[in-house]
Amino acid sequence: MPRIEVYSSLFCPYCARAKNLLKKKGAEFLEIDVDQNPKERIEMEKRANGSTSVPQIFFDGKLIGGSDDLVALEVSGALDGLLASNGE
């Protein structure tokens, strides 16, 4: 399984949607709270090519995008393949 990082905010419904989908898939992920950690928000923006919205989701350091992007991967069937990868 890839290393998954989710930059999120406490009261963000899109963050909750993304995290719930990952949990449903049995995926472990590191949640990074950008509300309580301004330095993490700056890091997220750099890594996400300037995007300031949450969530921003990374698989093995590669930007997947936000909640809608994650759901689109699920609908297309590609999410299971990404979750089955081991970073290769």
PDB file of N, CA, C and O in Angstrom:
ATOM      1  N   MET A   1       0.848  -1.170   0.000  1.00  0.00           N
ATOM      2  CA  MET A   1       0.000   0.000   0.000  1.00  0.00           C
ATOM      3  C   MET A   1       0.899   1.241   0.000  1.00  0.00           C
ATOM      4  O   MET A   1       1.939   1.259   0.658  1.00  0.00           O
ATOM      5  N   PRO A   2       0.500   2.255  -0.726  1.00  0.00           N
ATOM      6  CA  PRO A   2       1.318   3.473  -0.761  1.00  0.00           C
ATOM      7  C   PRO A   2       1.255   4.228   0.565  1.00  0.00           C
ATOM      8  O   PRO A   2       0.352   4.024   1.376  1.00  0.00           O
ATOM      9  N   ARG A   3       2.225   5.095   0.757  1.00  0.00           N
ATOM     10  CA  ARG A   3       2.181   6.001   1.912  1.00  0.00           C
ATOM     11  C   ARG A   3       1.217   7.117   1.527  1.00  0.00           C
ATOM     12  O   ARG A   3       1.429   7.816   0.536  1.00  0.00           O
ATOM     13  N   ILE A   4       0.160   7.278   2.312  1.00  0.00           N
ATOM     14  CA  ILE A   4      -0.882   8.248   2.003  1.00  0.00           C
ATOM     15  C   ILE A   4      -0.844   9.370   3.032  1.00  0.00           C
ATOM     16  O   ILE A   4      -0.819   9.135   4.240  1.00  0.00           O
ATOM     17  N   GLU A   5      -0.842  10.602   2.513  1.00  0.00           N
ATOM     18  CA  GLU A   5      -0.892  11.786   3.364  1.00  0.00           C
ATOM     19  C   GLU A   5      -2.127  12.588   2.964  1.00  0.00           C
ATOM     20  O   GLU A   5      -2.389  12.803   1.780  1.00  0.00           O
ATOM     21  N   VAL A   6      -2.877  13.025   3.968  1.00  0.00           N
ATOM     22  CA  VAL A   6      -4.072  13.826   3.728  1.00  0.00           C
ATOM     23  C   VAL A   6      -3.947  15.116   4.534  1.00  0.00           C
ATOM     24  O   VAL A   6      -4.019  15.108   5.763  1.00  0.00           O
ATOM     25  N   TYR A   7      -3.761  16.210   3.828  1.00  0.00           N
ATOM     26  CA  TYR A   7      -3.784  17.523   4.475  1.00  0.00           C
ATOM     27  C   TYR A   7      -5.247  17.893   4.631  1.00  0.00           C
ATOM     28  O   TYR A   7      -6.004  17.884   3.660  1.00  0.00           O
ATOM     29  N   SER A   8      -5.644  18.218   5.850  1.00  0.00           N
ATOM     30  CA  SER A   8      -7.067  18.452   6.083  1.00  0.00           C
ATOM     31  C   SER A   8      -7.302  19.525   7.130  1.00  0.00           C
ATOM     32  O   SER A   8      -6.381  20.031   7.771  1.00  0.00           O
ATOM     33  N   SER A   9      -8.588  19.849   7.272  1.00  0.00           N
ATOM     34  CA  SER A   9      -9.065  20.837   8.225  1.00  0.00           C
ATOM     35  C   SER A   9     -10.215  20.204   9.004  1.00  0.00           C
ATOM     36  O   SER A   9     -10.966  19.393   8.463  1.00  0.00           O
ATOM     37  N   LEU A  10     -10.348  20.572  10.256  1.00  0.00           N
ATOM     38  CA  LEU A  10     -11.295  19.913  11.148  1.00  0.00           C
ATOM     39  C   LEU A  10     -12.746  19.952  10.665  1.00  0.00           C
ATOM     40  O   LEU A  10     -13.419  18.921  10.682  1.00  0.00           O
ATOM     41  N   PHE A  11     -13.232  21.090  10.246  1.00  0.00           N
ATOM     42  CA  PHE A  11     -14.648  21.214   9.897  1.00  0.00           C
ATOM     43  C   PHE A  11     -14.901  21.194   8.392  1.00  0.00           C
ATOM     44  O   PHE A  11     -15.847  21.817   7.909  1.00  0.00           O
ATOM     45  N   CYS A  12     -14.076  20.499   7.673  1.00  0.00           N
ATOM     46  CA  CYS A  12     -14.161  20.440   6.215  1.00  0.00           C
ATOM     47  C   CYS A  12     -14.929  19.178   5.789  1.00  0.00           C
ATOM     48  O   CYS A  12     -14.443  18.069   6.009  1.00  0.00           O
ATOM     49  N   PRO A  13     -16.113  19.324   5.187  1.00  0.00           N
ATOM     50  CA  PRO A  13     -16.872  18.137   4.775  1.00  0.00           C
ATOM     51  C   PRO A  13     -16.184  17.344   3.669  1.00  0.00           C
ATOM     52  O   PRO A  13     -16.343  16.126   3.588  1.00  0.00           O
ATOM     53  N   TYR A  14     -15.428  18.021   2.825  1.00  0.00           N
ATOM     54  CA  TYR A  14     -14.715  17.318   1.759  1.00  0.00           C
ATOM     55  C   TYR A  14     -13.579  16.477   2.328  1.00  0.00           C
ATOM     56  O   TYR A  14     -13.280  15.394   1.823  1.00  0.00           O
ATOM     57  N   CYS A  15     -12.955  16.985   3.378  1.00  0.00           N
ATOM     58  CA  CYS A  15     -11.909  16.220   4.067  1.00  0.00           C
ATOM     59  C   CYS A  15     -12.508  14.959   4.678  1.00  0.00           C
ATOM     60  O   CYS A  15     -11.953  13.868   4.551  1.00  0.00           O
ATOM     61  N   ALA A  16     -13.651  15.127   5.344  1.00  0.00           N
ATOM     62  CA  ALA A  16     -14.322  13.980   5.962  1.00  0.00           C
ATOM     63  C   ALA A  16     -14.697  12.950   4.899  1.00  0.00           C
ATOM     64  O   ALA A  16     -14.539  11.749   5.114  1.00  0.00           O
ATOM     65  N   ARG A  17     -15.190  13.414   3.762  1.00  0.00           N
ATOM     66  CA  ARG A  17     -15.575  12.511   2.671  1.00  0.00           C
ATOM     67  C   ARG A  17     -14.366  11.706   2.179  1.00  0.00           C
ATOM     68  O   ARG A  17     -14.456  10.493   1.985  1.00  0.00           O
ATOM     69  N   ALA A  18     -13.246  12.387   1.981  1.00  0.00           N
ATOM     70  CA  ALA A  18     -12.040  11.706   1.500  1.00  0.00           C
ATOM     71  C   ALA A  18     -11.525  10.708   2.532  1.00  0.00           C
ATOM     72  O   ALA A  18     -11.185   9.575   2.193  1.00  0.00           O
ATOM     73  N   LYS A  19     -11.469  11.135   3.789  1.00  0.00           N
ATOM     74  CA  LYS A  19     -10.968  10.239   4.835  1.00  0.00           C
ATOM     75  C   LYS A  19     -11.890   9.035   5.019  1.00  0.00           C
ATOM     76  O   LYS A  19     -11.415   7.921   5.240  1.00  0.00           O
ATOM     77  N   ASN A  20     -13.194   9.249   4.931  1.00  0.00           N
ATOM     78  CA  ASN A  20     -14.136   8.132   5.059  1.00  0.00           C
ATOM     79  C   ASN A  20     -13.972   7.133   3.925  1.00  0.00           C
ATOM     80  O   ASN A  20     -14.061   5.926   4.147  1.00  0.00           O
ATOM     81  N   LEU A  21     -13.734   7.620   2.713  1.00  0.00           N
ATOM     82  CA  LEU A  21     -13.520   6.710   1.589  1.00  0.00           C
ATOM     83  C   LEU A  21     -12.249   5.897   1.801  1.00  0.00           C
ATOM     84  O   LEU A  21     -12.240   4.687   1.575  1.00  0.00           O
ATOM     85  N   LEU A  22     -11.187   6.549   2.230  1.00  0.00           N
ATOM     86  CA  LEU A  22      -9.939   5.821   2.476  1.00  0.00           C
ATOM     87  C   LEU A  22     -10.119   4.788   3.591  1.00  0.00           C
ATOM     88  O   LEU A  22      -9.615   3.669   3.492  1.00  0.00           O
ATOM     89  N   LYS A  23     -10.833   5.164   4.646  1.00  0.00           N
ATOM     90  CA  LYS A  23     -11.096   4.209   5.740  1.00  0.00           C
ATOM     91  C   LYS A  23     -11.923   3.032   5.245  1.00  0.00           C
ATOM     92  O   LYS A  23     -11.652   1.885   5.599  1.00  0.00           O
ATOM     93  N   LYS A  24     -12.931   3.314   4.425  1.00  0.00           N
ATOM     94  CA  LYS A  24     -13.782   2.253   3.862  1.00  0.00           C
ATOM     95  C   LYS A  24     -12.945   1.265   3.052  1.00  0.00           C
ATOM     96  O   LYS A  24     -13.237   0.069   3.019  1.00  0.00           O
ATOM     97  N   LYS A  25     -11.905   1.778   2.403  1.00  0.00           N
ATOM     98  CA  LYS A  25     -11.025   0.939   1.597  1.00  0.00           C
ATOM     99  C   LYS A  25      -9.971   0.231   2.445  1.00  0.00           C
ATOM    100  O   LYS A  25      -9.197  -0.580   1.935  1.00  0.00           O
ATOM    101  N   GLY A  26      -9.944   0.539   3.741  1.00  0.00           N
ATOM    102  CA  GLY A  26      -8.957  -0.084   4.623  1.00  0.00           C
ATOM    103  C   GLY A  26      -7.577   0.516   4.498  1.00  0.00           C
ATOM    104  O   GLY A  26      -6.588  -0.105   4.885  1.00  0.00           O
ATOM    105  N   ALA A  27      -7.501   1.726   3.959  1.00  0.00           N
ATOM    106  CA  ALA A  27      -6.213   2.381   3.745  1.00  0.00           C
ATOM    107  C   ALA A  27      -5.804   3.161   4.987  1.00  0.00           C
ATOM    108  O   ALA A  27      -6.608   3.894   5.564  1.00  0.00           O
ATOM    109  N   GLU A  28      -4.571   3.002   5.388  1.00  0.00           N
ATOM    110  CA  GLU A  28      -4.022   3.799   6.480  1.00  0.00           C
ATOM    111  C   GLU A  28      -3.466   5.068   5.872  1.00  0.00           C
ATOM    112  O   GLU A  28      -2.921   5.052   4.768  1.00  0.00           O
ATOM    113  N   PHE A  29      -3.605   6.173   6.600  1.00  0.00           N
ATOM    114  CA  PHE A  29      -3.094   7.435   6.086  1.00  0.00           C
ATOM    115  C   PHE A  29      -2.663   8.328   7.231  1.00  0.00           C
ATOM    116  O   PHE A  29      -3.131   8.198   8.362  1.00  0.00           O
ATOM    117  N   LEU A  30      -1.768   9.229   6.910  1.00  0.00           N
ATOM    118  CA  LEU A  30      -1.314  10.244   7.854  1.00  0.00           C
ATOM    119  C   LEU A  30      -2.166  11.479   7.620  1.00  0.00           C
ATOM    120  O   LEU A  30      -2.180  12.029   6.518  1.00  0.00           O
ATOM    121  N   GLU A  31      -2.874  11.917   8.648  1.00  0.00           N
ATOM    122  CA  GLU A  31      -3.676  13.125   8.537  1.00  0.00           C
ATOM    123  C   GLU A  31      -2.870  14.300   9.073  1.00  0.00           C
ATOM    124  O   GLU A  31      -2.352  14.254  10.188  1.00  0.00           O
ATOM    125  N   ILE A  32      -2.770  15.347   8.271  1.00  0.00           N
ATOM    126  CA  ILE A  32      -2.012  16.529   8.646  1.00  0.00           C
ATOM    127  C   ILE A  32      -2.989  17.691   8.769  1.00  0.00           C
ATOM    128  O   ILE A  32      -3.564  18.139   7.777  1.00  0.00           O
ATOM    129  N   ASP A  33      -3.171  18.170   9.984  1.00  0.00           N
ATOM    130  CA  ASP A  33      -4.126  19.240  10.275  1.00  0.00           C
ATOM    131  C   ASP A  33      -3.483  20.585   9.952  1.00  0.00           C
ATOM    132  O   ASP A  33      -2.527  20.996  10.610  1.00  0.00           O
ATOM    133  N   VAL A  34      -4.008  21.267   8.937  1.00  0.00           N
ATOM    134  CA  VAL A  34      -3.432  22.551   8.541  1.00  0.00           C
ATOM    135  C   VAL A  34      -3.991  23.715   9.347  1.00  0.00           C
ATOM    136  O   VAL A  34      -3.447  24.818   9.282  1.00  0.00           O
ATOM    137  N   ASP A  35      -5.062  23.500  10.103  1.00  0.00           N
ATOM    138  CA  ASP A  35      -5.608  24.560  10.941  1.00  0.00           C
ATOM    139  C   ASP A  35      -4.699  24.837  12.137  1.00  0.00           C
ATOM    140  O   ASP A  35      -4.439  25.993  12.470  1.00  0.00           O
ATOM    141  N   GLN A  36      -4.236  23.807  12.757  1.00  0.00           N
ATOM    142  CA  GLN A  36      -3.421  23.932  13.962  1.00  0.00           C
ATOM    143  C   GLN A  36      -1.935  24.078  13.663  1.00  0.00           C
ATOM    144  O   GLN A  36      -1.143  24.379  14.556  1.00  0.00           O
ATOM    145  N   ASN A  37      -1.560  23.865  12.402  1.00  0.00           N
ATOM    146  CA  ASN A  37      -0.148  23.876  12.030  1.00  0.00           C
ATOM    147  C   ASN A  37       0.073  24.739  10.788  1.00  0.00           C
ATOM    148  O   ASN A  37       0.102  24.214   9.675  1.00  0.00           O
ATOM    149  N   PRO A  38       0.229  26.053  10.960  1.00  0.00           N
ATOM    150  CA  PRO A  38       0.407  26.938   9.811  1.00  0.00           C
ATOM    151  C   PRO A  38       1.588  26.556   8.920  1.00  0.00           C
ATOM    152  O   PRO A  38       1.530  26.745   7.705  1.00  0.00           O
ATOM    153  N   LYS A  39       2.645  26.025   9.503  1.00  0.00           N
ATOM    154  CA  LYS A  39       3.802  25.601   8.704  1.00  0.00           C
ATOM    155  C   LYS A  39       3.412  24.450   7.776  1.00  0.00           C
ATOM    156  O   LYS A  39       3.905  24.352   6.652  1.00  0.00           O
ATOM    157  N   GLU A  40       2.526  23.587   8.257  1.00  0.00           N
ATOM    158  CA  GLU A  40       2.056  22.473   7.426  1.00  0.00           C
ATOM    159  C   GLU A  40       1.213  22.985   6.254  1.00  0.00           C
ATOM    160  O   GLU A  40       1.274  22.432   5.156  1.00  0.00           O
ATOM    161  N   ARG A  41       0.429  24.040   6.487  1.00  0.00           N
ATOM    162  CA  ARG A  41      -0.363  24.639   5.400  1.00  0.00           C
ATOM    163  C   ARG A  41       0.563  25.183   4.315  1.00  0.00           C
ATOM    164  O   ARG A  41       0.304  24.993   3.127  1.00  0.00           O
ATOM    165  N   ILE A  42       1.636  25.854   4.715  1.00  0.00           N
ATOM    166  CA  ILE A  42       2.601  26.384   3.754  1.00  0.00           C
ATOM    167  C   ILE A  42       3.233  25.239   2.970  1.00  0.00           C
ATOM    168  O   ILE A  42       3.380  25.319   1.750  1.00  0.00           O
ATOM    169  N   GLU A  43       3.604  24.178   3.676  1.00  0.00           N
ATOM    170  CA  GLU A  43       4.195  23.000   3.014  1.00  0.00           C
ATOM    171  C   GLU A  43       3.201  22.384   2.041  1.00  0.00           C
ATOM    172  O   GLU A  43       3.579  22.014   0.929  1.00  0.00           O
ATOM    173  N   MET A  44       1.933  22.268   2.440  1.00  0.00           N
ATOM    174  CA  MET A  44       0.895  21.714   1.562  1.00  0.00           C
ATOM    175  C   MET A  44       0.779  22.540   0.294  1.00  0.00           C
ATOM    176  O   MET A  44       0.731  21.986  -0.804  1.00  0.00           O
ATOM    177  N   GLU A  45       0.732  23.858   0.432  1.00  0.00           N
ATOM    178  CA  GLU A  45       0.590  24.729  -0.727  1.00  0.00           C
ATOM    179  C   GLU A  45       1.753  24.555  -1.695  1.00  0.00           C
ATOM    180  O   GLU A  45       1.556  24.545  -2.910  1.00  0.00           O
ATOM    181  N   LYS A  46       2.968  24.419  -1.160  1.00  0.00           N
ATOM    182  CA  LYS A  46       4.141  24.182  -2.016  1.00  0.00           C
ATOM    183  C   LYS A  46       4.005  22.854  -2.752  1.00  0.00           C
ATOM    184  O   LYS A  46       4.221  22.776  -3.961  1.00  0.00           O
ATOM    185  N   ARG A  47       3.646  21.822  -2.013  1.00  0.00           N
ATOM    186  CA  ARG A  47       3.555  20.482  -2.603  1.00  0.00           C
ATOM    187  C   ARG A  47       2.396  20.359  -3.577  1.00  0.00           C
ATOM    188  O   ARG A  47       2.454  19.567  -4.518  1.00  0.00           O
ATOM    189  N   ALA A  48       1.322  21.153  -3.352  1.00  0.00           N
ATOM    190  CA  ALA A  48       0.112  21.063  -4.175  1.00  0.00           C
ATOM    191  C   ALA A  48       0.088  22.143  -5.263  1.00  0.00           C
ATOM    192  O   ALA A  48      -0.979  22.547  -5.724  1.00  0.00           O
ATOM    193  N   ASN A  49       1.263  22.598  -5.661  1.00  0.00           N
ATOM    194  CA  ASN A  49       1.385  23.567  -6.754  1.00  0.00           C
ATOM    195  C   ASN A  49       0.566  24.829  -6.513  1.00  0.00           C
ATOM    196  O   ASN A  49      -0.052  25.367  -7.431  1.00  0.00           O
ATOM    197  N   GLY A  50       0.568  25.294  -5.262  1.00  0.00           N
ATOM    198  CA  GLY A  50      -0.107  26.538  -4.918  1.00  0.00           C
ATOM    199  C   GLY A  50      -1.551  26.408  -4.495  1.00  0.00           C
ATOM    200  O   GLY A  50      -2.168  27.402  -4.111  1.00  0.00           O
ATOM    201  N   SER A  51      -2.106  25.219  -4.552  1.00  0.00           N
ATOM    202  CA  SER A  51      -3.498  25.039  -4.141  1.00  0.00           C
ATOM    203  C   SER A  51      -3.636  25.264  -2.642  1.00  0.00           C
ATOM    204  O   SER A  51      -2.833  24.774  -1.848  1.00  0.00           O
ATOM    205  N   THR A  52      -4.665  26.012  -2.274  1.00  0.00           N
ATOM    206  CA  THR A  52      -4.875  26.330  -0.863  1.00  0.00           C
ATOM    207  C   THR A  52      -6.064  25.591  -0.263  1.00  0.00           C
ATOM    208  O   THR A  52      -6.306  25.686   0.940  1.00  0.00           O
ATOM    209  N   SER A  53      -6.807  24.858  -1.087  1.00  0.00           N
ATOM    210  CA  SER A  53      -7.991  24.154  -0.589  1.00  0.00           C
ATOM    211  C   SER A  53      -7.615  22.814   0.036  1.00  0.00           C
ATOM    212  O   SER A  53      -6.596  22.211  -0.301  1.00  0.00           O
ATOM    213  N   VAL A  54      -8.455  22.375   0.943  1.00  0.00           N
ATOM    214  CA  VAL A  54      -8.279  21.057   1.549  1.00  0.00           C
ATOM    215  C   VAL A  54      -9.479  20.197   1.203  1.00  0.00           C
ATOM    216  O   VAL A  54     -10.575  20.720   1.003  1.00  0.00           O
ATOM    217  N   PRO A  55      -9.293  18.897   1.131  1.00  0.00           N
ATOM    218  CA  PRO A  55      -8.054  18.189   1.388  1.00  0.00           C
ATOM    219  C   PRO A  55      -7.118  18.227   0.176  1.00  0.00           C
ATOM    220  O   PRO A  55      -7.540  18.463  -0.956  1.00  0.00           O
ATOM    221  N   GLN A  56      -5.863  17.994   0.450  1.00  0.00           N
ATOM    222  CA  GLN A  56      -4.875  17.707  -0.581  1.00  0.00           C
ATOM    223  C   GLN A  56      -4.322  16.340  -0.218  1.00  0.00           C
ATOM    224  O   GLN A  56      -3.854  16.123   0.899  1.00  0.00           O
ATOM    225  N   ILE A  57      -4.382  15.419  -1.176  1.00  0.00           N
ATOM    226  CA  ILE A  57      -4.074  14.020  -0.904  1.00  0.00           C
ATOM    227  C   ILE A  57      -2.872  13.598  -1.743  1.00  0.00           C
ATOM    228  O   ILE A  57      -2.801  13.865  -2.943  1.00  0.00           O
ATOM    229  N   PHE A  58      -1.933  12.935  -1.081  1.00  0.00           N
ATOM    230  CA  PHE A  58      -0.718  12.471  -1.736  1.00  0.00           C
ATOM    231  C   PHE A  58      -0.570  10.965  -1.521  1.00  0.00           C
ATOM    232  O   PHE A  58      -0.758  10.460  -0.414  1.00  0.00           O
ATOM    233  N   PHE A  59      -0.232  10.267  -2.591  1.00  0.00           N
ATOM    234  CA  PHE A  59       0.119   8.845  -2.523  1.00  0.00           C
ATOM    235  C   PHE A  59       1.591   8.744  -2.882  1.00  0.00           C
ATOM    236  O   PHE A  59       1.991   9.118  -3.984  1.00  0.00           O
ATOM    237  N   ASP A  60       2.400   8.240  -1.956  1.00  0.00           N
ATOM    238  CA  ASP A  60       3.845   8.130  -2.158  1.00  0.00           C
ATOM    239  C   ASP A  60       4.448   9.427  -2.681  1.00  0.00           C
ATOM    240  O   ASP A  60       5.294   9.418  -3.576  1.00  0.00           O
ATOM    241  N   GLY A  61       3.999  10.546  -2.106  1.00  0.00           N
ATOM    242  CA  GLY A  61       4.543  11.835  -2.467  1.00  0.00           C
ATOM    243  C   GLY A  61       3.971  12.460  -3.727  1.00  0.00           C
ATOM    244  O   GLY A  61       4.283  13.607  -4.044  1.00  0.00           O
ATOM    245  N   LYS A  62       3.137  11.719  -4.452  1.00  0.00           N
ATOM    246  CA  LYS A  62       2.541  12.224  -5.685  1.00  0.00           C
ATOM    247  C   LYS A  62       1.161  12.803  -5.382  1.00  0.00           C
ATOM    248  O   LYS A  62       0.341  12.163  -4.723  1.00  0.00           O
ATOM    249  N   LEU A  63       0.915  14.006  -5.863  1.00  0.00           N
ATOM    250  CA  LEU A  63      -0.366  14.655  -5.637  1.00  0.00           C
ATOM    251  C   LEU A  63      -1.478  13.917  -6.376  1.00  0.00           C
ATOM    252  O   LEU A  63      -1.434  13.756  -7.595  1.00  0.00           O
ATOM    253  N   ILE A  64      -2.476  13.473  -5.614  1.00  0.00           N
ATOM    254  CA  ILE A  64      -3.673  12.851  -6.189  1.00  0.00           C
ATOM    255  C   ILE A  64      -4.700  13.943  -6.451  1.00  0.00           C
ATOM    256  O   ILE A  64      -5.420  13.897  -7.448  1.00  0.00           O
ATOM    257  N   GLY A  65      -4.767  14.923  -5.557  1.00  0.00           N
ATOM    258  CA  GLY A  65      -5.720  16.015  -5.677  1.00  0.00           C
ATOM    259  C   GLY A  65      -6.573  16.094  -4.433  1.00  0.00           C
ATOM    260  O   GLY A  65      -6.124  15.782  -3.330  1.00  0.00           O
ATOM    261  N   GLY A  66      -7.813  16.517  -4.625  1.00  0.00           N
ATOM    262  CA  GLY A  66      -8.734  16.678  -3.515  1.00  0.00           C
ATOM    263  C   GLY A  66      -9.744  15.555  -3.428  1.00  0.00           C
ATOM    264  O   GLY A  66      -9.562  14.489  -4.017  1.00  0.00           O
ATOM    265  N   SER A  67     -10.798  15.802  -2.694  1.00  0.00           N
ATOM    266  CA  SER A  67     -11.844  14.810  -2.472  1.00  0.00           C
ATOM    267  C   SER A  67     -12.498  14.362  -3.778  1.00  0.00           C
ATOM    268  O   SER A  67     -12.684  13.167  -4.006  1.00  0.00           O
ATOM    269  N   ASP A  68     -12.847  15.325  -4.632  1.00  0.00           N
ATOM    270  CA  ASP A  68     -13.483  14.967  -5.906  1.00  0.00           C
ATOM    271  C   ASP A  68     -12.569  14.098  -6.765  1.00  0.00           C
ATOM    272  O   ASP A  68     -13.033  13.183  -7.446  1.00  0.00           O
ATOM    273  N   ASP A  69     -11.273  14.386  -6.732  1.00  0.00           N
ATOM    274  CA  ASP A  69     -10.313  13.592  -7.499  1.00  0.00           C
ATOM    275  C   ASP A  69     -10.226  12.167  -6.958  1.00  0.00           C
ATOM    276  O   ASP A  69     -10.145  11.208  -7.725  1.00  0.00           O
ATOM    277  N   LEU A  70     -10.244  12.038  -5.632  1.00  0.00           N
ATOM    278  CA  LEU A  70     -10.201  10.715  -5.012  1.00  0.00           C
ATOM    279  C   LEU A  70     -11.454   9.912  -5.361  1.00  0.00           C
ATOM    280  O   LEU A  70     -11.366   8.727  -5.683  1.00  0.00           O
ATOM    281  N   VAL A  71     -12.610  10.557  -5.298  1.00  0.00           N
ATOM    282  CA  VAL A  71     -13.867   9.888  -5.648  1.00  0.00           C
ATOM    283  C   VAL A  71     -13.862   9.492  -7.128  1.00  0.00           C
ATOM    284  O   VAL A  71     -14.341   8.414  -7.482  1.00  0.00           O
ATOM    285  N   ALA A  72     -13.332  10.345  -7.978  1.00  0.00           N
ATOM    286  CA  ALA A  72     -13.259  10.016  -9.406  1.00  0.00           C
ATOM    287  C   ALA A  72     -12.388   8.775  -9.634  1.00  0.00           C
ATOM    288  O   ALA A  72     -12.696   7.942 -10.487  1.00  0.00           O
ATOM    289  N   LEU A  73     -11.310   8.660  -8.875  1.00  0.00           N
ATOM    290  CA  LEU A  73     -10.479   7.454  -8.971  1.00  0.00           C
ATOM    291  C   LEU A  73     -11.264   6.220  -8.549  1.00  0.00           C
ATOM    292  O   LEU A  73     -11.140   5.160  -9.162  1.00  0.00           O
ATOM    293  N   GLU A  74     -12.064   6.356  -7.513  1.00  0.00           N
ATOM    294  CA  GLU A  74     -12.891   5.240  -7.038  1.00  0.00           C
ATOM    295  C   GLU A  74     -13.924   4.860  -8.097  1.00  0.00           C
ATOM    296  O   GLU A  74     -14.088   3.676  -8.395  1.00  0.00           O
ATOM    297  N   VAL A  75     -14.614   5.832  -8.664  1.00  0.00           N
ATOM    298  CA  VAL A  75     -15.653   5.569  -9.660  1.00  0.00           C
ATOM    299  C   VAL A  75     -15.056   4.900 -10.901  1.00  0.00           C
ATOM    300  O   VAL A  75     -15.679   4.021 -11.497  1.00  0.00           O
ATOM    301  N   SER A  76     -13.863   5.313 -11.283  1.00  0.00           N
ATOM    302  CA  SER A  76     -13.223   4.745 -12.480  1.00  0.00           C
ATOM    303  C   SER A  76     -12.617   3.368 -12.223  1.00  0.00           C
ATOM    304  O   SER A  76     -12.255   2.658 -13.162  1.00  0.00           O
ATOM    305  N   GLY A  77     -12.509   2.993 -10.941  1.00  0.00           N
ATOM    306  CA  GLY A  77     -11.900   1.712 -10.595  1.00  0.00           C
ATOM    307  C   GLY A  77     -10.394   1.785 -10.402  1.00  0.00           C
ATOM    308  O   GLY A  77      -9.755   0.778 -10.101  1.00  0.00           O
ATOM    309  N   ALA A  78      -9.825   2.973 -10.573  1.00  0.00           N
ATOM    310  CA  ALA A  78      -8.371   3.113 -10.475  1.00  0.00           C
ATOM    311  C   ALA A  78      -7.867   3.180  -9.036  1.00  0.00           C
ATOM    312  O   ALA A  78      -6.694   2.904  -8.783  1.00  0.00           O
ATOM    313  N   LEU A  79      -8.728   3.539  -8.095  1.00  0.00           N
ATOM    314  CA  LEU A  79      -8.281   3.686  -6.713  1.00  0.00           C
ATOM    315  C   LEU A  79      -7.780   2.368  -6.140  1.00  0.00           C
ATOM    316  O   LEU A  79      -6.763   2.342  -5.447  1.00  0.00           O
ATOM    317  N   ASP A  80      -8.474   1.284  -6.417  1.00  0.00           N
ATOM    318  CA  ASP A  80      -8.034  -0.016  -5.885  1.00  0.00           C
ATOM    319  C   ASP A  80      -6.637  -0.366  -6.373  1.00  0.00           C
ATOM    320  O   ASP A  80      -5.833  -0.908  -5.615  1.00  0.00           O
ATOM    321  N   GLY A  81      -6.344  -0.063  -7.623  1.00  0.00           N
ATOM    322  CA  GLY A  81      -5.006  -0.337  -8.157  1.00  0.00           C
ATOM    323  C   GLY A  81      -3.945   0.509  -7.480  1.00  0.00           C
ATOM    324  O   GLY A  81      -2.853   0.023  -7.182  1.00  0.00           O
ATOM    325  N   LEU A  82      -4.261   1.771  -7.237  1.00  0.00           N
ATOM    326  CA  LEU A  82      -3.317   2.649  -6.543  1.00  0.00           C
ATOM    327  C   LEU A  82      -3.088   2.178  -5.117  1.00  0.00           C
ATOM    328  O   LEU A  82      -1.959   2.201  -4.625  1.00  0.00           O
ATOM    329  N   LEU A  83      -4.146   1.753  -4.456  1.00  0.00           N
ATOM    330  CA  LEU A  83      -3.993   1.285  -3.079  1.00  0.00           C
ATOM    331  C   LEU A  83      -3.232  -0.036  -3.001  1.00  0.00           C
ATOM    332  O   LEU A  83      -2.585  -0.325  -1.994  1.00  0.00           O
ATOM    333  N   ALA A  84      -3.309  -0.823  -4.044  1.00  0.00           N
ATOM    334  CA  ALA A  84      -2.602  -2.105  -4.063  1.00  0.00           C
ATOM    335  C   ALA A  84      -1.114  -1.946  -4.373  1.00  0.00           C
ATOM    336  O   ALA A  84      -0.324  -2.860  -4.137  1.00  0.00           O
ATOM    337  N   SER A  85      -0.742  -0.788  -4.901  1.00  0.00           N
ATOM    338  CA  SER A  85       0.674  -0.579  -5.250  1.00  0.00           C
ATOM    339  C   SER A  85       1.502  -0.458  -3.994  1.00  0.00           C
ATOM    340  O   SER A  85       0.993  -0.149  -2.917  1.00  0.00           O
ATOM    341  N   ASN A  86       2.770  -0.704  -4.148  1.00  0.00           N
ATOM    342  CA  ASN A  86       3.665  -0.596  -2.989  1.00  0.00           C
ATOM    343  C   ASN A  86       4.748   0.430  -3.233  1.00  0.00           C
ATOM    344  O   ASN A  86       5.886   0.274  -2.791  1.00  0.00           O
ATOM    345  N   GLY A  87       4.378   1.485  -3.944  1.00  0.00           N
ATOM    346  CA  GLY A  87       5.329   2.566  -4.147  1.00  0.00           C
ATOM    347  C   GLY A  87       6.272   2.373  -5.300  1.00  0.00           C
ATOM    348  O   GLY A  87       7.241   3.121  -5.432  1.00  0.00           O
ATOM    349  N   GLU A  88       6.024   1.402  -6.131  1.00  0.00           N
ATOM    350  CA  GLU A  88       6.919   1.146  -7.264  1.00  0.00           C
ATOM    351  C   GLU A  88       6.514   1.954  -8.473  1.00  0.00           C
ATOM    352  O   GLU A  88       7.157   1.863  -9.519  1.00  0.00           O
TER     353      GLU A  88
END
